[in-house]
Amino acid sequence: MNETNPRRVVALHGFTGRGSDWAGLGGRLGAWVFAPDLPGHGPDADPVGSFDQTVDALVERARAAGFGRAVWVGYSLGGRLALAAALRAPEAVEALVLIGASAGIAEDDARHTRRLDDEALAERLERDGVGPFLEAWDRLPLLRSRPARTAAARRHQAAGLAAALRRLGRGIQTPARTSLGRVRCPTLLVAGARDRKHAAIAAHLEAEIALARVELIPSAGHVVPAEAPGPLAASIDAFLDDAAATVSVLESATATLPERLAALLTFRTGEPAALPRPTTA
């Protein structure tokens, strides 16, 4: 934490979430946080464009708010958008934190099936309304561990959430898996320890992103920002400190190869590492 020069963080919530989901993150990180409602979300939702249009609009909104270069933190849907921002506007993303997120669905058949499922959910939203939909949504096995929503977190329009499903869902998103090698910023991949699906996804992403590490939050399920905000913030804070130190070594013209390797190992594991220096005869 740098109290004289606070970090700038762009924080993106998940589907059916609100920017207010990140309340408290700035205080825990000693950071300035820009946490907008995503398109389609909230009582006065912005229109929902295509996935790429949404990413570009978020980058522009962050820039206009004074977050032209920032740490991008995203949960679930927000994580997919943050990852796309790192690929489409790398100059805007200093570091990346992806929580319970994926790079999209790689298989064509599975993506088609997900698109049909999202359309059925959108039609259910339009038919039943937001209240019944959220009650059913929060009972899904993946989401049961989340704390009860606040009144503000329930304030959405059915048309907006339905549009988000149709235009921002994993079924419509072009998968980013083949582009992960282009992510150059330090990346933290977070999952709840009880969320085995996304813990496995995080491990796959770590293998594809050059400067990435995985953090599993003990006793948490999928909705880590709501279930474990304190441990999550502590993990992000430690990651950002390690990332800054690692980048400083890697960009140093005087750093030796052993120093660079030790810095990378420290970053990957989160534990201090020192490689033995070669001895001279």
C-alpha positions as CSV (number, residue, x, y, z in Angstrom):
1,M,0.0,0.0,0.0
2,N,1.3,3.5,-0.9
3,E,-0.5,6.1,1.1
4,T,1.1,9.0,-0.7
5,N,0.3,7.7,-4.2
6,P,-2.8,5.5,-4.0
7,R,-3.2,2.8,-6.6
8,R,-5.9,3.2,-9.1
9,V,-8.2,0.2,-9.4
10,V,-11.0,-0.5,-12.0
11,A,-13.3,-3.1,-10.4
12,L,-15.9,-4.9,-12.5
13,H,-18.7,-7.0,-10.9
14,G,-20.4,-10.2,-12.1
15,F,-23.7,-10.9,-13.8
16,T,-26.6,-9.5,-11.7
17,G,-24.1,-7.6,-9.6
18,R,-23.6,-3.8,-9.0
19,G,-20.6,-1.5,-8.8
20,S,-21.5,-1.2,-5.1
21,D,-20.5,-4.8,-4.6
22,W,-16.9,-3.5,-4.3
23,A,-17.7,-1.2,-1.4
24,G,-14.8,-1.4,1.0
25,L,-12.2,-2.6,-1.5
26,G,-10.6,0.9,-1.8
27,G,-10.2,1.2,2.0
28,R,-8.7,-2.3,2.3
29,L,-6.2,-1.6,-0.5
30,G,-5.6,2.0,0.2
31,A,-6.6,2.6,-3.4
32,W,-8.9,4.8,-5.5
33,V,-11.5,2.5,-7.1
34,F,-13.7,3.1,-10.2
35,A,-16.5,0.5,-9.9
36,P,-19.3,1.2,-12.5
37,D,-22.5,-0.7,-13.0
38,L,-21.9,-2.8,-16.1
39,P,-24.2,-2.3,-19.1
40,G,-27.6,-3.9,-18.5
41,H,-27.2,-3.7,-14.7
42,G,-28.8,-1.4,-12.2
43,P,-32.1,0.6,-12.2
44,D,-30.8,3.1,-14.9
45,A,-28.8,0.6,-17.0
46,D,-26.7,1.7,-19.9
47,P,-27.6,0.0,-23.2
48,V,-25.7,-3.3,-23.9
49,G,-23.5,-3.4,-26.9
50,S,-21.5,-6.3,-28.2
51,F,-18.9,-7.8,-25.9
52,D,-16.0,-6.0,-27.6
53,Q,-18.0,-2.7,-27.7
54,T,-18.6,-3.1,-24.0
55,V,-14.9,-3.6,-23.3
56,D,-13.9,-0.6,-25.4
57,A,-16.6,1.6,-23.7
58,L,-15.4,0.5,-20.2
59,V,-11.8,1.4,-21.1
60,E,-13.0,4.8,-22.3
61,R,-15.2,5.4,-19.2
62,A,-12.2,4.5,-16.9
63,R,-9.9,6.9,-18.8
64,A,-12.5,9.7,-18.6
65,A,-12.7,9.1,-14.8
66,G,-9.0,9.4,-14.4
67,F,-8.2,5.7,-14.5
68,G,-6.4,5.7,-17.8
69,R,-3.8,3.2,-16.5
70,A,-5.0,1.1,-13.6
71,V,-5.2,-2.3,-11.9
72,W,-8.2,-4.1,-13.4
73,V,-10.1,-6.4,-11.1
74,G,-13.0,-8.5,-12.4
75,Y,-15.2,-11.1,-10.9
76,S,-16.9,-13.7,-13.2
77,L,-18.4,-11.7,-16.1
78,G,-16.3,-8.7,-14.9
79,G,-13.2,-10.9,-15.1
80,R,-13.9,-11.9,-18.7
81,L,-14.3,-8.2,-19.5
82,A,-11.1,-7.2,-17.7
83,L,-9.2,-9.9,-19.5
84,A,-10.4,-8.6,-22.8
85,A,-9.4,-5.1,-21.8
86,A,-5.9,-6.3,-21.2
87,L,-5.8,-7.8,-24.7
88,R,-7.6,-4.9,-26.5
89,A,-6.0,-2.0,-24.6
90,P,-2.8,-3.3,-22.9
91,E,-1.7,0.3,-22.2
92,A,-4.6,0.8,-19.9
93,V,-4.0,-2.3,-17.7
94,E,-1.2,-2.1,-15.3
95,A,-2.0,-5.4,-13.6
96,L,-4.9,-7.9,-13.8
97,V,-6.9,-9.7,-11.1
98,L,-9.4,-12.3,-12.4
99,I,-11.7,-13.8,-9.8
100,G,-13.8,-16.9,-10.7
101,A,-13.3,-16.0,-14.3
102,S,-12.6,-17.8,-17.6
103,A,-11.3,-17.0,-21.0
104,G,-14.6,-18.0,-22.6
105,I,-15.7,-21.3,-24.1
106,A,-13.3,-22.8,-26.6
107,E,-15.5,-25.6,-28.1
108,D,-18.0,-24.5,-30.7
109,D,-20.7,-27.0,-29.7
110,A,-20.4,-26.1,-26.0
111,R,-20.5,-22.4,-26.9
112,H,-23.6,-23.0,-29.0
113,T,-25.3,-24.8,-26.1
114,R,-24.4,-22.0,-23.7
115,R,-25.9,-19.5,-26.1
116,L,-29.2,-21.4,-26.1
117,D,-29.1,-21.7,-22.3
118,D,-28.6,-17.9,-22.0
119,E,-31.4,-17.2,-24.3
120,A,-33.7,-19.4,-22.2
121,L,-32.6,-17.5,-19.1
122,A,-33.2,-14.2,-20.8
123,E,-36.7,-15.2,-21.8
124,R,-37.4,-16.4,-18.2
125,L,-36.2,-13.0,-16.9
126,E,-38.6,-11.2,-19.3
127,R,-41.4,-13.5,-18.3
128,D,-41.0,-13.7,-14.6
129,G,-39.3,-10.5,-13.7
130,V,-36.2,-9.6,-11.7
131,G,-37.2,-10.7,-8.2
132,P,-38.2,-14.3,-9.0
133,F,-35.2,-14.7,-11.3
134,L,-32.7,-13.5,-8.7
135,E,-34.2,-15.9,-6.1
136,A,-33.7,-18.8,-8.5
137,W,-30.3,-17.6,-9.6
138,D,-28.9,-17.3,-6.1
139,R,-30.1,-20.9,-5.4
140,L,-27.8,-22.3,-8.1
141,P,-25.2,-24.7,-6.6
142,L,-22.4,-22.4,-7.7
143,L,-23.9,-19.4,-5.9
144,R,-25.5,-20.7,-2.8
145,S,-22.6,-19.7,-0.6
146,R,-23.0,-16.0,-1.3
147,P,-24.4,-13.8,1.5
148,A,-27.9,-12.4,1.0
149,R,-28.1,-9.5,-1.4
150,T,-28.6,-5.9,-0.2
151,A,-31.7,-4.0,-1.5
152,A,-29.4,-2.1,-3.8
153,A,-28.1,-5.3,-5.3
154,R,-31.6,-6.3,-6.3
155,R,-32.3,-3.1,-8.2
156,H,-32.2,-4.1,-11.9
157,Q,-34.4,-4.1,-14.9
158,A,-35.4,-7.3,-16.5
159,A,-34.8,-6.0,-20.0
160,G,-31.3,-4.9,-19.1
161,L,-30.2,-8.2,-17.5
162,A,-31.7,-10.1,-20.4
163,A,-29.7,-8.0,-22.8
164,A,-26.5,-8.7,-20.8
165,L,-27.2,-12.4,-21.1
166,R,-27.7,-12.2,-24.8
167,R,-24.7,-9.9,-25.6
168,L,-22.2,-10.5,-22.9
169,G,-22.6,-14.2,-22.0
170,R,-20.0,-16.9,-22.6
171,G,-22.1,-18.3,-25.4
172,I,-21.7,-15.2,-27.5
173,Q,-18.1,-14.2,-26.5
174,T,-15.3,-15.0,-28.8
175,P,-13.0,-17.2,-26.6
176,A,-9.7,-15.6,-25.6
177,R,-7.8,-18.8,-24.9
178,T,-5.6,-18.6,-28.0
179,S,-4.7,-15.0,-27.2
180,L,-3.6,-15.5,-23.6
181,G,0.1,-15.4,-24.6
182,R,-0.4,-11.7,-25.5
183,V,-1.3,-10.8,-21.9
184,R,1.9,-9.1,-20.7
185,C,0.8,-7.5,-17.4
186,P,1.2,-9.3,-14.0
187,T,-1.9,-11.4,-13.5
188,L,-3.5,-12.8,-10.3
189,L,-6.0,-15.7,-10.8
190,V,-8.2,-16.1,-7.9
191,A,-10.8,-18.8,-7.0
192,G,-12.5,-19.9,-3.9
193,A,-10.9,-23.1,-2.6
194,R,-14.4,-24.8,-2.6
195,D,-15.0,-23.7,-6.2
196,R,-13.2,-26.6,-7.9
197,K,-14.4,-25.7,-11.4
198,H,-12.8,-22.2,-11.4
199,A,-9.8,-23.3,-9.4
200,A,-9.1,-25.7,-12.3
201,I,-9.7,-22.9,-14.9
202,A,-7.3,-20.7,-13.0
203,A,-4.6,-23.3,-13.2
204,H,-5.1,-23.6,-17.0
205,L,-4.9,-19.8,-17.4
206,E,-1.7,-19.6,-15.3
207,A,0.0,-22.0,-17.7
208,E,-0.9,-19.7,-20.7
209,I,-0.2,-16.2,-19.2
210,A,3.5,-15.3,-18.9
211,L,3.5,-13.5,-15.6
212,A,0.6,-15.1,-13.6
213,R,0.0,-16.9,-10.3
214,V,-3.0,-18.6,-8.7
215,E,-4.4,-17.8,-5.3
216,L,-7.1,-20.0,-3.7
217,I,-9.1,-18.3,-1.0
218,P,-9.7,-20.8,1.9
219,S,-13.3,-21.7,2.8
220,A,-14.7,-19.5,-0.1
221,G,-16.9,-20.7,-2.9
222,H,-17.5,-19.0,-6.2
223,V,-18.6,-15.5,-5.0
224,V,-15.3,-14.6,-3.5
225,P,-15.8,-10.8,-3.4
226,A,-18.9,-11.2,-1.2
227,E,-17.8,-14.3,0.8
228,A,-14.3,-13.3,1.7
229,P,-13.7,-9.6,1.0
230,G,-10.9,-9.3,3.6
231,P,-8.8,-12.2,2.5
232,L,-9.4,-11.3,-1.1
233,A,-8.1,-7.7,-0.6
234,A,-5.1,-9.1,1.4
235,S,-4.2,-11.4,-1.5
236,I,-4.6,-8.6,-4.1
237,D,-2.4,-6.3,-1.9
238,A,0.4,-8.9,-1.6
239,F,0.2,-9.7,-5.3
240,L,0.5,-6.0,-6.3
241,D,3.5,-5.5,-4.1
242,D,5.2,-8.7,-5.5
243,A,4.3,-7.7,-9.1
244,A,5.9,-4.2,-8.7
245,A,9.0,-5.7,-7.2
246,T,9.2,-8.4,-10.0
247,V,8.6,-5.9,-12.8
248,S,11.3,-3.6,-11.3
249,V,13.9,-6.5,-11.5
250,L,12.8,-7.7,-15.0
251,E,13.1,-4.2,-16.4
252,S,16.4,-3.4,-14.7
253,A,19.3,-3.2,-17.2
254,T,21.7,-4.4,-14.4
255,A,19.8,-7.4,-13.1
256,T,21.6,-10.7,-13.5
257,L,19.9,-13.8,-14.9
258,P,19.9,-15.4,-11.4
259,E,18.2,-12.3,-10.0
260,R,15.6,-12.3,-12.7
261,L,14.9,-16.0,-12.2
262,A,14.6,-15.5,-8.4
263,A,12.2,-12.6,-9.0
264,L,10.0,-14.7,-11.3
265,L,10.0,-17.7,-8.8
266,T,9.1,-15.3,-5.9
267,F,6.2,-13.9,-8.0
268,R,4.9,-17.3,-9.0
269,T,4.9,-18.8,-5.5
270,G,4.3,-15.7,-3.4
271,E,7.3,-16.8,-1.2
272,P,10.8,-15.3,-1.2
273,A,13.2,-17.3,-3.4
274,A,16.9,-17.1,-3.9
275,L,18.7,-19.1,-6.6
276,P,22.3,-20.2,-5.9
277,R,24.9,-18.1,-7.7
278,P,27.4,-19.9,-9.8
279,T,30.8,-20.4,-8.1
280,T,34.1,-19.6,-9.7
281,A,37.0,-22.0,-9.7
